[in-house]
Amino acid sequence: MPRLALLLSLVLLLAPAAHAGTGFREISLPDKNSPTHVSIWYPTASNVTPVLLGETPAFIGQPVIRDAEPMAGPHPLVVLSHGYGGSWRNLAWLAADLVEAGYVVAAPDHPGTTTFDMRKPDAVELWKRPGDLSRTIDALLDNPDLTGGVASGRIAAIGHSLGGWTVVELAGGRFDAAKVTKNCMAEFSPIYCRIFEALGIGRDASSSAALAADLSDPRIRAVVTLDLGPGRGLTPESLAAIQIPVMVLGAADDVDLDTATKAEIAATNVDSGYIFRYLPSTTTRYSLIPGSLHFSFMQPCKPGAAEWIEKEAPGEGIVCRDGVGAGRETIHRQVTGMVTDFLRKALPQQ
């Protein structure tokens, strides 16, 4: 074949992936208590005009084509886990970026710890969070028509805040509730102790045993944490035994834990540093993202959003704060670049 013809054929072969749009659909996973809502993003060749997803007076939406025909796979899969009190909307920006890179992305709203279903401490079943992601994987593998097909050997998990804890559990981390509740005030801080209480950590022997169990999923081949918490309850032995690649990204600047009113979902980069200390050095990457605060990993805010949120919900405007001189768009670009580079190496083409 002449060289020019060969180059043109390669361009045509790659063109659909390069110009793919973002399809979006929602499903429900059956559960004996209440269904688990799951949002799914995937590559599509549809030329239907996109709509803005997650657009609010405070937050910028992402363009998607609802229920579009998916491009044929199999595609690598990333499951996302939101933080305490959050939802699928928090990491929709990252989902869109990952779809552009060829991934299918799915994010469940974790029952009991999501915006739409917040339960009292004595009813929170934290240990079920990793299972929500595993059930999501099951659903996508069993129903390829939803996404165009998923590559079963190329699955990763990414989580922010409590979602970061969730995906480390999927990788094989084990949690010691007694460790974080014994001498909590001396070992941690009042705000951390309130977080543990809100999460129902250490409330009784049965819940502590459930948290200490092996909650891993061998289908997960790589994990990314975004300013995770509570990381210091994960045992050093279990972290050292994790055999898959892990990328730990932390906020370069901490939220002021003494004054923050969004305390229930605050974390510090101490947790990221803690798990990095015990994870295998040969398979772990660790970085603090310049200019980022804990909430910089959430969805992009509109100009003036912090002030608008403060009027609607005093103390909540912190979710739109970034470090001095930092912009969330720049932070997101850096995170996307690091995540896609990491996943490209951790989930190689088969």
N, C-alpha and C positions, 0 to 999 in steps of 0.2 A: 504494500500500500504506500503511495507517495506520502512524504512527510507532512505536507499541508493537509491532505485528506485525513491522515491519522490524527493530527492536532484538532481538526474540526470535529471529528467523531468523538474525541475525548471531551471537548467543550460541550457537545450536545448531550453526552452521557452525564456530565456533572451538572448541567444547567438546572434540571428539576430540583435537585437538592439545594442549589445555591439560591434559588428564587422561591423556595417553599414558603407558604404562609403558615400561620399558627391556627390550627383547629382547636376547638374547645368543646368539651361536653361534661356533663355531670351524671353521676350514678349514685345509687345507694347500696351499701352492703348490708344484707340482713343481719340482725342481731336480736337476741331474745329480749333485750330491754328496749332499745331504740335503734333504728337504722343509722349506719355511719355514712355521712355524706362524703363523697370523693370527687374532686375536680381533676380533669385530665386535659393536658395540652399535648398536641401531636402535630407533626408536619403534614401539610395538605397542599395540593396543587390547585385548590379551588380559587377562582378569581372573583368570588362574591365579595362585596364591600365589607370590610371588617367593622365590628362594633367595639366600643370601648368597654372593657371588662374591669369592674372594681372602681370605676370613676365615682368620686364623692366630692363634696365641697373642699375637703382637705387633701385627698390623695389623687394622684395621677393614675388614670386607667391604662390598661394594656390592650392594643388592638388584637382582636381574635375573630375567627369565623366560627360561629356556633354550629355544632353538629355537622361540620364539613366532612366530606369524604376523605379518609386518611390516605396518605401515600403508602404504597406497599413497603413492608418491612422485610425482615425483622429489624427493629430499631433498638438501640440500647435504651435502658429504662433508668430513670432517677425517681425515687420516691422522696417526697419532702415532708418534714415534720415541723409544725409551727410551735411557738412558745406557749407558755401558760397564759390562758385567756385570749390567745390569738386565733387565727383561722388561715385558710388557704390563701387569702388575699395577701398575707404578709410577704410571701416569697413569690408572688406572681411575676414580678419583674425578672427574677432569676429563671423561672420556668420558661418565660418567653425567650430569653437569651439562650437557654439550653435547647429549645426546639429549633432555633435558628442554626444551632450546631448539629442538628440531626437527631436529638434525643426525644423520646416520649417522656413526659413528666406527669406524675400523679401525686396528689396531696389530699389525704383524709383530714377531716375535722375531728380531732380526737374527742370522743364523748367524755364529758365530765370536766375537761380542761380547755374547752373552746369558747369563743365569744358567744356562740349560740347555745351552749350547754355547760354552764358553770355549776358545779356541785359543791356542797359543804364538805369540809375536810374529812368528816367521818364517812363520806360516800365516794370520795375520790379513789379510783382504782388505777393508780399510776402504772402499775405493772402491765396493764393492758395496752399501753401506748405502742410498744414495739409490735404487738400482735395486730394492731390496726394497719400498720405498714405491711406486715406479712400477708394479711387478708387482701389488701389492695393488690399486691403482687399476684396472689392467686387469681383474683378476678381478671386481671389483664392477660395473664397467661392462658386462662381458660376461654377468654373471649377476644380473639385477635381482631375481630371486626371493629372493635372499639378504637383501635389505634393503628391498624395496618400490620400488627404483629410485633411482638417483643422478643428480643434475643435473650433467652433464659440464662446464658452465660455472661451477660454484660449488664448487670444490675448494680446500681449504687444507691446510697441513701445520704441525704443532706438534711441537717436540722439546725434550727436557730434556738438559742436559749435552752429551754426545757426540751425542745426538739433535738438539740445537740446531744443531750443526755440520752434521749430515746434512741438515736441512731448508733451511739456507742454501745448501748445494750444489745442492739441487733448484731453488732460486730463481735460480741462476746463479753462485754463488760458486766461485772456483777456488783450490785449495790449493797452496802452494809448500813442499814438504817440505824443500828445501835451506835455506829461510829459518829454519825452526825447529830444524834440526839443526846448522847452522853456529854455532859459539860459543854452544851451548845454555846452558852453565853461566853464562856471563856475561850473556846476554840474558834468561834466564828464571830458573830455580831448579833445584836438584837434583831436587825432587819432580816438576817439569814434565818434566825430561829423562827421568825414569823412566816417566812417562806416555807420552811419545813413543815410548820404547823398547817399552813394553808393547803399544802400538798398531801396532808395526811400521813406524812412520813413518821414511822415509829409509834403510831397510835395504838397498835396492839400486835401481839405475837404473830397472828396469821398474816397480816399485811406485810410485816417485816420479812416473814418467810417467803411470801410471794415476790417481794422486791429482790430478795437474795437469789432467786432461782435463775437458771440459765434461760434467758429470753432471746437467745441468738437465732439467726436465720442464715444457714449456710449458703443461700442463694445470693446474699449480699457480698459483692466482690470488692467494694471500696466504700469509704465513709468520709464525709466532710462535716466538720462541726463549725458553726458560726457563733462565737462567743457563748459557749455552752454553760449551763448550770442546772442542777448542782453537781459539779464534777467531782468534788472532793469526797463524796460518799462512795465512789467507785473504787474497788479494792486494787491495790498495786499489783497483786498477783494476777487478777483477771485482765488488767490492762496489758501487762507484760506478755500474756499468752495470746493476744490478738494477732492473727497471722495475715490479715488483709491490709492493704495500704490505707492509711488514715491521713487526712490533711486537717490540721487544727488551725483555724483562723480566729483570732481574738481581737477585741476592740483595743486600739492603742491607748485610749483614754477611758477611765472608769466613770460611770455615773456616780455622783456624790451620794453614797448610800445613807448618809446621815440626814440628807434633806430631800431625797427623792420621794415623791408621793406615788410613783408608779412602782412601788417597792415589790409588789407581788411577783413581778416578772423581771426584776433587776438581776443582773449577774455581774461578775467582775472577771477580768482577764486572769485572775489568780486561778480560777477553775481550769482555764485553757492551759496555763503553765503547769498545773498539777498533772493533768492527764498526759501531757507531752513528756513530763519527767519519767513516767513509767511505761509509756508505749515503746515498742521496739524501735530503736533509732534508725535502723536500716529501711524501715517501711513507713516512716512517719515524717511529714512536713509540718513545720510550725512557723506561723507568721502573725505579727500584729499589724493590722491594716492602718496606715497613717491617717490621722484625722478622724478616725471612727469612734463613735460611742456605741453602747450596747444596741441602741435602736437604729443605728445606721444601716443595719442589715435588713431592715423592714422596707416596705414599699415607699417609693418616692413621694415627697410631700409637695404640695403647691406653695407658691409664695404666700406668706402670711398664714399658712396652715396652723402653725403653733399657736398663734394668737387666737385664731378662730376656735381651735380645740379648747383652749383655756377658758374661753367664754362659755362653751357648751359643757365642759367637764373640767373644772379647775384641778390643776395638777397633772393632767394628762398630756399637756402640750409637749412634754419631754420626749414623746415618741417621734417628734420631728426635729429634735436637736441633734446636731453633729458637732464634731470638734471645731475649735476656733480656726477659721480660715479654710475649713474643709467643705466640700460640696458632696451631697449624697450621690449625684450622678457620677462624679469622678470615682467615689468609693465603690459604687456598683460596677463600673467598668473594670476596675482593678480586680474586684472579687470574681467577676465573670471570667476574666482572662486567666486568673490563677486556677479556678475550678475546672474550666474546660481543658486547660493544659494538663492538670492532674488526672482528670478522668480519661483523657486520650491515652495516657500512658498506663493507667490502672485497668482500663477496660479495652484492651487492644482488639482490633478486628480479628475475627476467628477465621 
